[in-house]
Amino acid sequence: MLLPLLLFLQAAVPVAPTAPAPVPRLERSDKVDGVLDEPAWSEAARLTGFHQYTPVDSRDAEERTEVLVWYAPDAIYFGIIAHDHNPGAIRATHADRDKIDSEDNVTIYLDTFNDRRRAYFFTVNPLGVQQDGVRSEGGFTAGSLVGGTTDKNPDFIWESAGRLTDSGYVVELKVPFKSLRYGSGSEWGLNIARLIQRTGYTDTWTDTRRANASFLLQSGTITGLHDLKRGIVVEAQPFITFSRNNARAIDGTYDHGKVVTELGANLKLGLTSSTTVDATVNPDFSQVESDVGQVTVNQRFALYFPEKRPFFLEGIETFATPNRLVYTRQVQNPVWGGKVSSKTGPLAIGFLSSEDELGGPDAYFNILRARADVGSNSTAGIVATNRFGPGTTNTVFAADTRVVFGQLYYFGAQAGLSSTSSQGTGVTAPIWQLEVDRTGRSYGFNYQVNGIGKGFESDAGFVPRTDIVQAHSFNRFSAYGRRGALLERVNVYNAIQGLWQHDEFSLGHPLEGSININSSLQFRGGWQISPSVTPVTFVHYVPGTYDNYAISAGGGPTPYAAPEGVDNGYDMSLTIGTPVFQNFDGTVLIDRARGPIFAEASTGNLTSITGSIDLRPLRSLRMEALFTYASLTRARDGSEFGRTIIPRLKIEYQITRPLFFRIVGEYRSQRTAELRSAVEGLPLLVDGVLATSSETNNLRLDALLSFQPSPGTVAFFGYGTGLDDTRPFSFSNFSRESDGFFVKFAYQFRR
């Protein structure tokens, strides 16, 4: 404990703030074409003097970047001149929207409320392809060098164009004020980040330091903003979908479904620059690509998938809470929804209400989130959620805070209760969290204790495991090479983790625990290697977990005396990442571990290999190949408990900027053995039924033709089919188990 105390007393290295940049107001509007030859650009503010941010901060940038800024009454304009010593090595393709992370790009962070907590981001590659979303402070990875979270799901209406030049590239952006929410002040926070893929370097306009609890707190400012013309914004997006789903029936026949026509609409009313009202009627899910397959052979809890529906994405950052107490995908089949989100001064408020159609009596959701800005970067908030349906009501109330202090540190806390009543009985349970973090340049830590009581339920959130207390002590040490060195940065991490039953929490005798040491090495040119070793892992089963198990023997079933747990576990892994080459990049993860097989309370050995490669053979053609292999064997005799193989291939062809074609194929071969007792290896009964083996081999194909000239205006034509195979990878006896098509037309009106 002495080291953290000494580091706390140590004064943080002061950083000279970037001088505010006055931005001229010009009464004109220019065509966005990627050519900065109009008269307005000669009068624009010019931002220069970029610094390296990663992998080593506070060094002068190796490549020169200039950003020009001016604004008209209805929009703000940015011109980016990105110089490059090796322009032939610039990575850029005609990608689909939000798919440019593996390319050279520049990101504009616009903190329109100047609160240093949330910012819009607008990213462009050298050809003007767009990526956008919201960055929020407060969603930290324990002890990491990069704080905050970025959500790319929200899409905004703006214009961009770019072109490659003999000395680099030039990009032009126009962001209408109608696409933004902002306060009444004349200053906005601004930072600009440029990613150069061939080196793996990120440069920022301000001298942004890694030794800071906040990225946005280190933004610069643009001044002189006044008389912005936004007015009352009215948006309407009516849409119509046609779908037909077919499936094989139990008797083996193939049932062809009917064509289903659905009408719906999303509505938005921007009452002021800071208050928006949204409504939806019969929204469709708009998920036009299947979720990536995940290994579930030894999975105990639900998997998380992100929200995709436009109505729920609007102002989603307002509803963010610790422990994810708001998860709008719990509203599975909404009939209607309404939402109000507003930020006035330091107070942000969001309220959402929706009706969910479940095939029987409908359920109703109500979610309220309020958060106040405190001081320069701290927050305090409350959340209240309620879901009520036939015979069941669930209510959650919680308060949380995040206090940033000493520039490098933050303290976080949450406390709340859930109340659930069903069939005349009621259960109340707590949720709580304490956290302290130091995000330093050479040393960082994150210490956290998180408790979720027995019986806690969050029907409007995502809390997959309850009746636990989780605690960890996480430390990071970083060293940096000199400019031009082969090894540019080394991070070494140490983590001690434990898990207890909630009502039996004490510092001793955890149910689960581990001690982990891993490192991350970044080499010049973009190579990354991350070895990890967890020499100690243990799991003690919750008492009563296997009370419904019995051993099937010749003399009849006998109670199963399951082991108390696995005390000799370990985990070793190695991750290798290539640089982003002109036409490809890839990663591979190899893992070997010993731990519990939860389904039968035995000890198992896991071997897994996960690899990915992104190919860009042409500027308009992109391919992504993923491969997952996992084998779980019993340590007792080496017999196989489960095996999963998932190859996945996605091919995208960008015909024009708004028009593209995509096909996704994923083959899943998974088998699981019958359950057997941990010691004798005898068959097990679960609730009196013999737990037999299972095997699935199926192929999923999805094709999509998409025309999307702007966010909200789309035409989708899609087809998907599921095929079952009799043997793994035989590819000779497929039977079609399901298929279907969908067509969607939507047009967004804005006034």
GUVOFI-816947 format. One record per residue (C-alpha): y, z, x; residue in three letters. Coordinates in pm, whole numbers, plus 50000, padded with zeros to 5 digits. Layout:
YZXALA...
//
This chain:
500005000050000MET502315003750302LEU502624966350362LEU503884957950010PRO506364986750034LEU507744974550367LEU507994939150235LEU509824951449927PHE512384969250142LEU512784938150358GLN515834918250256ALA515144883250133ALA516534854750340VAL519824844650176PRO520174808650069VAL523564792250051ALA524004780049691PRO524534743049634THR528134736349535ALA528624727049168PRO528794689449123ALA531544676548891PRO530214647448684VAL532684621248558PRO532884612048190ARG533224574548133LEU533904558147799GLU531274531147833ARG527584523147799SER525554503648055ASP522374483648032LYS519444501448200VAL517974475148431ASP517384492548764GLY520344474448926VAL523254497749001LEU525944471049015ASP528014480448708GLU531484495248774PRO530454529348638ALA528184536048935TRP531074533549181SER532744562648996GLU529584584048963ALA529034617349137ALA526824612449446ARG524204639249525LEU522684638749876THR521464662850143GLY517864667450023PHE515574693450183HIS511814694450218GLN510144718049969TYR506434712350036THR504444717150244PRO507164734750451VAL510424744650287ASP514014744850414SER513654715650655ARG515844684850630ASP514074657450435ALA512484630050647GLU513484603050395GLU517004598750255ARG517534601549879THR520794595449690GLU521284603249322VAL524284590549124LEU525284608448802VAL527804601248526TRP527874605648152TYR529134587347847ALA529944604547516PRO526364599047393ASP524134600047706ALA523824610448068ILE522954584648336TYR521144588848668PHE520804563048943GLY518264570349218ILE518344552749554ILE515194562849743ALA515234550950103HIS511904547750286ASP511104540150649HIS507894523050538ASN508644506050204PRO505334487350212GLY503474520450177ALA505204531349854ILE502654539749583ARG503564525049243ALA501684508648955THR502364498148597HIS500764529848465ALA500624544148116ASP503174570648023ARG502634604848189ASP500074590548436LYS502114588348758ILE501204620548943ASP499364600549210SER502344577749277GLU505714580649446ASP508114595149192ASN511384613349134VAL511834641548881THR515094651848718ILE515074688348599TYR517774693448334LEU518404729748242ASP520644721947947THR521204758447849PHE521844767848214ASN519614798348168ASP517334791348471ARG514214797448260ARG513404764448090ARG514254728448175ALA513474693648050TYR511984671548318PHE512184633848338PHE510014617148601THR509984580448702VAL507924560748949ASN509504532249155PRO508794507448872LEU510464529248609GLY507284542148438VAL508084574448253GLN506684609748254GLN508394638648079ASP507984673247936GLY509204709047973VAL509074732548271ARG509114769948199SER509314799948428GLU506914828648373GLY503524811348371GLY502534819748725PHE499274815348909THR498544847949085ALA500254849549421GLY500744811849439SER503474793449623LEU504504774149312VAL505634793749008GLY506204782648655GLY504344758748427THR504914722248341THR503844708148006ASP503674670147994LYS502564667847631ASN506044666347470PRO507524631147475ASP511234623247448PHE513134591147384ILE514984578747693TRP515354547147897GLU514384538948255SER513954508848481ALA513024505948846GLY512404481049124ARG511084480449478LEU513534469849752THR513354461650121ASP514504497050203SER512634517049936GLY513244516449563TYR515964520549300VAL515544536148956VAL518004539748668GLU517704565148382LEU519594570148057LYS518904602147860VAL520584602947515PRO522014636447408PHE520124631847080LYS516904637147279SER518084670647415LEU518864705147289ARG521664722447476TYR524174750647465GLY527914750347426SER528784754747794GLY530234728248025SER527644734448301GLU523984724448313TRP521434734448570GLY520074705248773LEU517484699949039ASN515874668049161ILE512504665149331ALA511164634649513ARG507434631349588LEU506394608249874ILE502694602049834GLN501824587550175ARG502904620250342THR502284644650055GLY505864657750097TYR508154669149815THR511914670249875ASP514474687549653THR518204683249611TRP518914720349652THR517494740049944ASP514714754049726THR512734781549900ARG509094790649848ARG510054827349892ALA511404831449541ASN509994842449208ALA511664813149032SER511994775949099PHE514614769748832LEU516734799148950LEU517414778849265GLN518744748449078SER522204735149136GLY524744728548862THR526614698848725ILE529974706148567THR532634689648357GLY530474683048050LEU532554682747732HIS532794666047392ASP529184654947391LEU528454633847082LYS525094642846938ARG525794649346574GLY523104658346325ILE519904641946445VAL517564629346173VAL514144616046273GLU511384604346042ALA508004591846152GLN505884579145864PRO502394568245960PHE499244554445810ILE495734556745949THR492524539345856PHE489224553045977SER485534548845915ARG482874571746058ASN479174563746051ASN476294586546150ALA472514588346153ARG471094609445871ALA468354635745901ILE465764611445762ASP466524586446038GLY468524561645832THR472004551445941TYR474704560445690ASP477824538945684HIS480834558545576GLY483704547045364LYS487034535445496VAL489404565045464VAL493124558745435THR495534586845521GLU499294587445479LEU501524612845649GLY504884618845807ALA506624639446073ASN510244648846006LEU512904663646231LYS516404675746155LEU518584685546449GLY521164706946272LEU523054715046592THR522564708946961SER520494741046977SER518744743546637THR516004720346508THR513954720246188VAL510614701946188ASP508214694145907ALA504944675345878THR502784663345593VAL499114655845659ASN499514651346037PRO496764632846218ASP495354646546539PHE496404616246749SER493744623747008GLN492834588547112VAL490754598447414GLU487744621447412SER487964654047605ASP486414653647952VAL482864667247941GLY482324702048081GLN479204720348196VAL478084744247922THR474554752948030VAL475544788748133ASN478794791147934GLN479384823347737ARG482824818047586PHE484904791347414ALA486574764047620LEU490334757447604TYR491744723047521PHE495474715047506PRO497494706747195GLU498164669547131LYS499854667346790ARG503584658446801PRO504654683246530PHE503114712746712PHE504474701347049LEU508144702646946GLU509654733847104GLY506194745547217ILE507694763747516GLU509414787947276THR506014800047152PHE504494806847496ALA503244842547541THR501064861947785PRO497374862247687ASN497954830047486ARG498494847147150LEU499764814047005VAL497304784747015TYR498204759146751THR494874740746773ARG493534769346561GLN495204750046276VAL492374725146256GLN493174703245955ASN496764709745847PRO497914698745502VAL501564705745581TRP503624724545835GLY507174736145886GLY508924748946196LYS512344761446302VAL513274765346668SER516654776646791SER518404789947099LYS521774806847063THR523164822847374GLY520414843947529PRO518194844447217LEU515474818647144ALA513614820246812ILE510754799546677GLY508994801946341PHE506024780746231LEU504144780045900SER501214757945803SER498404753545552GLU494944746045693ASP492364727445484GLU488854738945575LEU486694723445303GLY486834754645085GLY489844776144997PRO492704768745237ASP493984792345504ALA497664798545585TYR499284804445923PHE502634820746000ASN503874824846358ILE507144840946472LEU508274841846834ARG511574856046961ALA512574858247325ARG515794870547484ALA517134862047828ASP518014893148024VAL520004892448347GLY519754862548577SER516084853848524ASN514324881148322SER513074879347963THR511934901647678ALA510194889647366GLY508074896747060ILE505434876346879VAL503984880946531ALA501184859446389THR499404860446057ASN496484840545921ARG495164847345576PHE492464829745385GLY489774837245129PRO488774873445186GLY490174875745542THR493554884645685THR494444886946054ASN497794899546184THR498864903046548VAL502084918546678PHE502964921347046ALA505974926647272ALA506294913847629ASP508734913747916THR509134897548254ARG511594913748493VAL512584895148810VAL514014916649089PHE514644915549462GLY514544877149440GLN510844876649537LEU509334899749277TYR508634901548909TYR507104927748684PHE505374916948364GLY504084937348072ALA502694931647725GLN501564955347450ALA500334946947103GLY497894952646819LEU495724931546594SER494764941346241SER491894923146074THR490584929045723SER487524911745581SER485434919245275GLN487204952145218GLY486894965445577THR489634967145837GLY489714968446218VAL492714975546441THR492564969446818ALA495054968447108PRO495984942947371ILE497994951747682TRP498874938648027GLN500644951348340LEU501454928448631GLU503514928548950VAL503954898149174ASP505564889249504ARG506134852349577THR507014853049946GLY506964825550202ARG504464841350440SER503004868250217TYR502524870949844GLY500564892849610PHE499684896049244ASN498264928249099TYR497314927748733GLN495474948448473VAL494754932148138ASN493104950147846GLY491774936147516ILE490304961747280GLY487024960547092LYS487564942746764GLY490764925346875PHE491154891946701GLU493854865646729SER493114838846468ASP496314820646567ALA495714824346943GLY493104818047209PHE491454850547322VAL487824841047397PRO486604875547513ARG487384910247381THR486424946647450ASP487284942847818ILE489694954248086VAL490184929748370GLN491924939448693ALA492564921149017HIS494264926349348SER495304892749492PHE496914887249834ASN498054855450007ARG499024849050369PHE500674816250475SER501484800350809ALA503334767850878TYR503064742551159GLY506034728551342ARG507464694951237ARG505024667451334GLY502054691051382ALA498584680151270LEU498074711851066LEU501124716350845GLU500244746650635ARG497494772750608VAL497064796150312ASN494514824250320VAL493734842849997TYR491914875149931ASN491014887149582ALA489214917849452ILE488384915749082GLN486714938648832GLY485854939148463LEU485104969548246TRP484374976347882GLN487684985247722HIS486865020147599ASP485065029347923GLU487715017548167PHE487905037348490SER488405027748852LEU484685030848918GLY481555013548786HIS482874980148659PRO480584957448458LEU481494927448671GLU483254923249002GLY483754901749310SER485394900649650ILE486674866449750ASN488204850950061ILE489314814850056ASN491764792950238SER493644760550195SER494554738050487LEU496984708950453GLN497044683250731PHE499704657750815ARG499154626750609GLY497944645250300GLY494374656150382TRP493444689750228GLN490414711950296ILE489704744150107SER486704765350207PRO485904796349999SER483414824650028VAL482724852249778THR480204874449958PRO480054900449680VAL479624893849308THR477914915649054PHE477404915848678VAL476124945348474HIS475164935248122TYR476864951847828VAL474454977247677PRO472744963447367GLY473224926947462THR469494919647456TYR468334943747183ASP467264914346966ASN465054899947244TYR461274904647268ALA458534892847504ILE455944869747351SER452554881447483ALA448914879947376GLY449054914047209GLY452114905047002GLY455844908347066PRO457014937247282THR460654948547332PRO462374931447620TYR463464955747892ALA466234934448040ALA467524942548391PRO470814961148413GLU472424931548584GLY472694911748907VAL474054930649207ASP473354906449493ASN475424876549387GLY477604854249603TYR479534821649583ASP480414796349855MET482354764249805SER484134736549992LEU486794713349850THR488024682350033ILE490934661349908GLY491974628050053THR495554616150090PRO496884593549817VAL496184560049978PHE497724528049848GLN494684519149638ASN492714551349597PHE492494589049635ASP489714613749568GLY488384649249582THR484954665149611VAL483884701149544LEU480544714849661ILE479504749149536ASP476504771949591ARG476254805049409ALA473854832449305ARG474484850848980GLY473224858648631PRO471554834948387ILE473094850948081PHE470784835847819ALA467744854347958GLU469254881648182ALA467634868048498SER469034859248841THR469784822848914GLY470924800149194ASN473574774449107LEU474224742549302THR477044720549181SER478874689749305ILE482014676649139THR483804645649258GLY486604623149142SER488124590849266ILE491144572049136ASP491224534749210LEU494264512149186ARG493074477449288PRO496014460649110LEU499424472748996ARG498284469348634SER494674480748672LEU493624517048717ARG490164532348725MET489174568948729GLU485604579248809ALA484414615248765LEU481004629348849PHE479574663748779THR476174676648884TYR475004712248824ALA471534726748875SER470644762548783LEU467274775648904THR465634809548866ARG465714830149185ALA462384845549085ARG460264814549137ASP462624785049188GLY461874770748843SER464634751148675GLU466584768148399PHE469144741048340GLY470484708748481ARG473574688648384THR474714654548511ILE477924639148375ILE479254606248515PRO482474594148352ARG484434561948404LEU487844553448261LYS489404519048302ILE493004512048201GLU494714478248206TYR498464478048148GLN499034444047990ILE502774449747957THR504794481747983ARG504224491947616PRO500804475147573LEU497614486847737PHE493864486647693PHE491574515347784ARG487834520547779ILE486124553547855VAL482404557947911GLY480744591747962GLU477034597748002TYR475764633247960ARG472264643548060SER471564680448006GLN468344700047979ARG467654737047937THR464284753847982ALA462694778547742GLU463844814447789LEU461614836748001ARG461684873548098SER463394881948426ALA460434899248596VAL457164886348448GLU458394851348356GLY456914854248005LEU458334835547700PRO461104853247510LEU461734856347137LEU465284858847005VAL465464874346657ASP461734868146630GLY461984830946711VAL460594815747031LEU463494802747244ALA462254768047339THR463564742047579SER466064715047487SER467194681947630GLU469994657747545THR470814624147699ASN473704606447537ASN476354580747610LEU479824581347459ARG481994549947464LEU485614549047348ASP487854518447349ALA491554517847265LEU494204491047239LEU497614508047229SER501104494547167PHE503784521147217GLN507264507047279PRO508784541947253SER507594577247172PRO506804579846802GLY506444542546741THR502824532646797VAL500004510146694ALA496504521946788PHE493274502746745PHE490274523246854GLY486494523346839TYR484034549646953GLY480274552546951THR477654578147050GLY474234567047173LEU471154588447240ASP468604580447509ASP464974591647507THR464804598147882ARG467514606548134PRO469184575648278PHE466574551948142SER469264531047965PHE466404512347793SER465904529147459ASN469314538347322PHE469664546846956SER473064547246793ARG473694581846645GLU477304577546540SER480204553946562ASP483534548146402GLY486884530946428PHE490424540746357PHE493714522446319VAL497084539346322LYS500574525846261PHE503624547946302ALA507314540746328TYR509964565746426GLN513384562546268PHE516254580546437ARG519784584646315ARG
//
